[in-house]
Amino acid sequence: MTDLILSLDVTDRSEALRIAAAVAPEADAIKVGYPLVLAAGLGIAHDLAELGLPLIADFKVADIPNTNTLICEQVFAAGFSAVIAQGFPGPDSVLACVDAARAAGGECYVVAEMSHPGARTFFSEGVPERLCAIVAETGADGIIAPATRPERVRALREQVGTKKILSPGIGAQGGDPAAIAALVDGMIVGRSIYGAEDPAAAARAYAPYRR
């Protein structure tokens, strides 16, 4: 099954809860990043958890191992089910996130390649493949790979095998669900759902791609 993951990048607590409640019956998980947490506080996770969906903390954790551990412990204590980390600080930093996730019964995903055009500046020339190797080395649960470049997702699938791939960039960034759904485990969709006049209806439009 290809999950639909709502990327809830709004900055108003009430609006976030309204949209999440409307979309929850159509979604499989909710991803929360800095915009909402900085505006509403980490406690927003407790409120969202009442909807019964897994919560992914998209903090792209990227620091030394000890700091990563402290960040991830706070993430999971707040009620998140998974955390997203950057791999470029190295395997020991990623392992700190993985260990914190395991201690809490959660998951850790590593950014292998980002979805915006500028990502090619550094996420290129074998770097995503090296990041996938860190995923294998540390036992992370999977990678983040761009729906805007399905050919790259296919290449990275060869690197990670059966580990999960969650894919952002669908909708507002131009990623096509028809081209990406069969290649990934989760489609991450933000603005085209939360910015819609009817977010629930916008989320339902992705139902044909959820197998």
Secondary structure by P-SEA (a helix, b strand, c coil): cbbbbbbcccccaaaaaaaaaaaccccccccccaaaaaacccaaaaaaacccbbbbbcccccccaaaaaaaaaaaaaacccbbbbbccccaaaaaaaaaaaaaacbbbbbbccccccccccccccaaaaaaaaaaaaacccbbbbbcccaaaaaaaaaaacccbbbbccccccccccccccccccbbbbcccccccccaaaaaaccccccc
